[in-house]
Amino acid sequence: MQADEIERLFTRQDGGYHFARWGRPIAPVVFGVEDATLSVVKGALEATCSLAGHEIAETDPELGSNLMLFFFRNWTELLDVPGMDHLVPELAGLVTRLQGQGANQYRLFRFDETGAIKACFVFLRMDEGLSEMPAQTLALSQIVQAMLLWSEQAFQSTSPLAVAGEQIILRPEIAALIRAAYDPVMPAMAQDAAHALRLAARVGQHLGGDAP
């Protein structure tokens, strides 16, 4: 991947560059799915964290669980979840906005004092499109989008996934980018587009490895 391609993946709608990765082990919890789907989500997280060289934990000492995935049928269901209004600021307004947009997914990140990701809340309204998606595809796609603070438009036109035979995997360049992003010598947060140059220099070193 060229530096300008990487830069676009982390450039926000306001034009600013903002990269962040997790700064602590990920302690996940999933709501609204059956055990079979839960194991698929867990497998996708384990594979992606293994790729990144990042840790998974049973609990987070500050938050308990810091990666929460919610599966539901209607945005208004969030209004009935105890404590959700404390988890999500201005919840009622957000629900109204997402309903108006016809959105089927939303991610909310929280950051620590260094700017690294300390929590991510993933909300999936299982409309017809998401419901028809194979569980493996949906799980891997969502985990990848929670691993880094991507631009809002990063995967609107191109999926981060690819088909290899009968398997769904990460596109090799996205897998290499995640490896590069979690390189210990790289910062956990960056707001200077020159960071994309440093990532590009490392992506080539990681291309060719196995992807989940």
C-alpha positions as CSV (number, residue, x, y, z in Angstrom):
1,M,0.0,0.0,0.0
2,Q,1.2,3.5,-0.8
3,A,1.3,6.2,1.9
4,D,-1.6,8.2,0.3
5,E,-3.8,5.1,0.4
6,I,-3.0,4.5,4.0
7,E,-3.5,8.2,4.8
8,R,-7.1,8.1,3.3
9,L,-7.9,5.1,5.6
10,F,-7.3,7.3,8.7
11,T,-8.5,10.7,7.5
12,R,-11.7,11.8,9.2
13,Q,-14.6,13.6,7.6
14,D,-13.3,16.9,8.9
15,G,-10.0,16.3,6.9
16,G,-7.9,15.6,9.9
17,Y,-5.6,12.5,10.2
18,H,-6.3,10.5,13.3
19,F,-4.9,7.0,13.9
20,A,-5.3,5.0,17.1
21,R,-4.8,1.4,18.1
22,W,-5.6,-0.5,21.3
23,G,-3.3,0.4,24.2
24,R,-4.5,-2.5,26.5
25,P,-5.5,-6.1,26.2
26,I,-9.0,-6.6,24.7
27,A,-11.6,-8.1,27.1
28,P,-14.7,-8.8,24.9
29,V,-18.3,-9.5,25.6
30,V,-21.1,-10.2,23.1
31,F,-24.8,-9.7,23.5
32,G,-27.8,-10.9,21.5
33,V,-26.3,-14.0,19.7
34,E,-26.5,-17.7,20.1
35,D,-23.5,-19.8,21.3
36,A,-22.6,-20.8,17.7
37,T,-22.3,-17.2,16.6
38,L,-20.5,-16.3,19.8
39,S,-17.7,-18.9,19.0
40,V,-17.4,-17.4,15.5
41,V,-16.9,-13.9,16.9
42,K,-14.4,-15.2,19.5
43,G,-12.5,-17.0,16.8
44,A,-12.4,-13.8,14.6
45,L,-11.0,-11.8,17.5
46,E,-8.4,-14.4,18.4
47,A,-7.2,-14.6,14.8
48,T,-7.0,-10.8,14.4
49,C,-5.3,-10.3,17.7
50,S,-2.8,-13.0,16.8
51,L,-2.1,-11.2,13.6
52,A,-1.5,-7.9,15.4
53,G,0.5,-9.5,18.2
54,H,-2.1,-8.0,20.6
55,E,-3.4,-9.6,23.8
56,I,-6.9,-10.8,24.8
57,A,-7.9,-10.8,28.5
58,E,-10.8,-12.2,30.5
59,T,-11.5,-8.8,32.1
60,D,-10.3,-5.2,32.0
61,P,-9.3,-3.9,35.4
62,E,-11.0,-0.5,34.8
63,L,-14.1,-1.4,32.7
64,G,-14.6,-5.2,33.1
65,S,-15.2,-5.6,29.4
66,N,-13.8,-3.1,27.0
67,L,-15.0,-4.5,23.7
68,M,-18.8,-4.9,23.7
69,L,-20.7,-6.1,20.6
70,F,-24.5,-5.7,20.6
71,F,-26.7,-7.5,18.1
72,F,-30.4,-6.5,17.8
73,R,-33.3,-5.9,15.4
74,N,-34.2,-2.3,16.1
75,W,-32.3,0.8,17.3
76,T,-35.0,1.6,19.8
77,E,-34.1,-1.6,21.7
78,L,-31.0,0.2,23.0
79,L,-33.3,2.6,24.9
80,D,-34.5,-0.3,27.0
81,V,-31.1,-1.7,27.9
82,P,-30.3,-0.9,31.6
83,G,-27.3,1.4,31.9
84,M,-27.0,2.0,28.2
85,D,-27.6,5.7,28.6
86,H,-24.5,5.9,30.8
87,L,-22.4,3.9,28.2
88,V,-23.5,6.0,25.3
89,P,-23.7,9.8,25.7
90,E,-27.0,11.4,24.4
91,L,-28.4,7.9,23.6
92,A,-31.9,9.0,22.6
93,G,-30.6,11.5,20.1
94,L,-28.1,9.0,18.6
95,V,-30.9,6.4,18.2
96,T,-33.1,8.9,16.4
97,R,-30.2,9.9,14.1
98,L,-29.3,6.3,13.3
99,Q,-32.9,5.5,12.6
100,G,-33.2,8.4,10.2
101,Q,-30.1,7.4,8.4
102,G,-31.3,3.8,8.0
103,A,-27.9,2.7,9.6
104,N,-27.3,-0.9,10.4
105,Q,-24.1,-0.4,12.4
106,Y,-22.3,2.1,14.7
107,R,-19.0,2.0,16.6
108,L,-18.2,4.2,19.6
109,F,-14.6,4.4,20.8
110,R,-13.1,5.6,24.0
111,F,-9.5,6.6,24.5
112,D,-7.0,6.7,27.4
113,E,-4.8,9.6,28.4
114,T,-2.3,8.8,25.7
115,G,-4.9,8.7,22.9
116,A,-4.8,4.9,22.6
117,I,-8.1,3.0,22.3
118,K,-9.3,1.8,25.7
119,A,-12.8,0.7,24.8
120,C,-15.0,0.1,21.7
121,F,-18.8,-0.5,21.7
122,V,-20.1,-2.0,18.5
123,F,-23.8,-1.8,17.7
124,L,-25.3,-4.0,14.9
125,R,-28.9,-3.7,13.8
126,M,-29.5,-7.0,12.1
127,D,-31.4,-5.8,9.0
128,E,-31.8,-8.0,5.9
129,G,-28.3,-7.2,4.6
130,L,-26.5,-8.1,7.8
131,S,-28.7,-11.1,8.5
132,E,-27.9,-12.7,5.1
133,M,-24.2,-12.2,5.7
134,P,-22.3,-15.4,6.7
135,A,-21.4,-15.3,10.4
136,Q,-17.7,-15.6,9.7
137,T,-17.8,-12.6,7.3
138,L,-19.8,-10.4,9.6
139,A,-17.6,-11.3,12.7
140,L,-14.3,-10.8,11.0
141,S,-15.4,-7.5,9.4
142,Q,-16.6,-6.1,12.7
143,I,-13.5,-7.1,14.6
144,V,-11.2,-5.6,12.0
145,Q,-13.1,-2.3,12.2
146,A,-12.7,-2.3,16.0
147,M,-9.0,-3.0,16.0
148,L,-8.0,0.5,14.7
149,L,-9.6,3.9,14.5
150,W,-10.3,3.8,10.8
151,S,-11.8,6.7,8.9
152,E,-15.6,6.8,8.7
153,Q,-15.3,6.1,4.9
154,A,-12.5,3.5,5.1
155,F,-14.5,0.5,4.0
156,Q,-17.6,2.0,2.4
157,S,-16.6,1.2,-1.1
158,T,-14.2,-1.7,-0.6
159,S,-14.5,-4.5,2.0
160,P,-11.4,-5.3,4.2
161,L,-12.1,-9.0,3.4
162,A,-11.4,-11.3,0.5
163,V,-12.4,-14.8,-0.6
164,A,-9.6,-17.4,-0.8
165,G,-11.1,-20.7,-2.0
166,E,-13.9,-21.4,0.4
167,Q,-12.5,-19.2,3.1
168,I,-13.1,-15.6,4.0
169,I,-9.8,-13.8,4.9
170,L,-8.5,-10.3,5.4
171,R,-7.2,-8.7,2.2
172,P,-3.4,-9.2,2.4
173,E,-2.7,-5.4,2.3
174,I,-5.1,-4.8,5.2
175,A,-3.6,-7.7,7.2
176,A,-0.1,-6.2,6.6
177,L,-1.4,-2.8,7.6
178,I,-2.7,-4.1,10.9
179,R,0.6,-5.8,11.6
180,A,2.4,-2.6,10.9
181,A,0.1,-0.6,13.0
182,Y,0.7,-2.8,16.0
183,D,4.5,-2.8,15.6
184,P,5.9,-1.9,19.0
185,V,8.1,0.9,17.6
186,M,5.0,2.7,16.2
187,P,3.0,5.1,18.3
188,A,-0.4,4.0,19.7
189,M,-1.9,7.3,18.5
190,A,-1.0,9.7,15.7
191,Q,-2.6,12.9,14.3
192,D,0.1,13.8,11.8
193,A,-0.3,12.4,8.3
194,A,3.5,11.7,8.2
195,H,2.5,8.7,10.3
196,A,1.1,7.1,7.1
197,L,4.6,7.2,5.6
198,R,6.0,5.2,8.5
199,L,3.2,2.7,8.2
200,A,3.8,2.4,4.4
201,A,7.4,1.6,5.0
202,R,6.5,-1.3,7.2
203,V,3.6,-2.7,5.3
204,G,5.8,-4.2,2.6
205,Q,7.8,-6.0,5.2
206,H,4.6,-7.8,6.4
207,L,3.0,-8.6,3.1
208,G,3.0,-12.3,2.3
209,G,2.3,-13.5,5.9
210,D,-0.8,-15.5,6.8
211,A,-4.0,-13.5,7.3
212,P,-7.1,-14.6,9.4
